[in-house]
Amino acid sequence: CRMCGQCVLHSTGMTCPMTCPKTLRNGPCGGVRENGNCEVIPDMQCVWLKAYDRKVFLPLPTVWKDHFNELRPPVDMRLQGTSSWINLVTKRDQQTPAGWSTTDGAH
């Protein structure tokens, strides 16, 4: 666990997107190699290709699989090192930091 405080394992085929060298939370970058490996760490499979494969082949609940294509906000670094479960229950992980805009234009 990278202790980001905003766990999304359930929606990424039980693959942590924080293990991506670029910490991308919404799919692969444009640098995935032809063999499916990472451009930053050439010996490592792209985290997002692994996540997709797992989403397809693991016996996960359908509702979790449906979350795979949802757009996730950037990591809120203020939550790093905190409990994802507590942040989920208290909705702390759903607060929009000052200066960020939401999809509906509210702040």
GIFENHU-V137690 format. One record per backbone hydrogen bond with DSSP energy under -0.5 kcal/mol. NH is the residue of the N-H (numbers start at 1). CO is the residue of the C=O. E is the energy in kcal/mol with one decimal. If there is no record, write none. Layout:
nh | co | e
NH | CO | E
NH | CO | E
This chain:
nh | co | e
11 | 8 | -1.6
12 | 8 | -0.5
12 | 9 | -1.3
14 | 9 | -2.5
15 | 12 | -1.4
17 | 15 | -0.6
19 | 16 | -1.7
20 | 17 | -1.6
23 | 20 | -2.4
32 | 29 | -0.7
33 | 37 | -3.0
36 | 33 | -2.4
38 | 41 | -0.7
38 | 44 | -3.1
42 | 40 | -0.5
44 | 41 | -2.5
46 | 36 | -2.9
50 | 46 | -2.2
51 | 47 | -2.4
52 | 48 | -2.1
53 | 49 | -2.5
54 | 50 | -2.5
55 | 51 | -2.4
56 | 52 | -2.1
57 | 53 | -2.5
58 | 54 | -2.7
60 | 58 | -2.3
64 | 61 | -0.8
65 | 61 | -1.8
66 | 62 | -2.4
67 | 63 | -0.8
67 | 64 | -0.8
68 | 65 | -1.2
69 | 66 | -0.6
70 | 67 | -1.7
77 | 75 | -1.1
79 | 76 | -2.4
80 | 77 | -1.0
81 | 3 | -3.6
82 | 79 | -2.2
87 | 83 | -2.4
88 | 84 | -2.2
89 | 85 | -2.5
90 | 86 | -2.5
91 | 88 | -0.7
92 | 87 | -1.0
93 | 87 | -1.5
94 | 91 | -1.5
95 | 92 | -1.1
97 | 95 | -0.7
100 | 97 | -2.1
102 | 106 | -1.6
105 | 102 | -1.4
